[in-house]
Amino acid sequence: MDEMKYELLTELHGRMEADLLESYLEANGIDVELVQESIGHTIYPVTMDMLGRVQVFIPKEKAKAAKKLLEKFNSKE
């Protein structure tokens, strides 16, 4: 079986923050895949419990750079 090429970088509670992080990482040359329960991503987003959770996956070979960028992203809050 093939080895997974992506790894989990972080989990966020809300699509808007995930979209911002995705844009930030992609602007710095890192591909991003967002994974979210389908019910949490509607016109009326659900953020209670784990339904609003968004997982952010990045390529394994760029994990070190992505973690540094995540630290910078989180320090701007």
Secondary structure, DSSP 8 states (H G I E B T S, - for coil): ----SEEEEEEEESHHHHHHHHHHHHHTT---EEEE-GGGSSSS---STTTTEEEEEEEGGGHHHHHHHHHHHHHT-
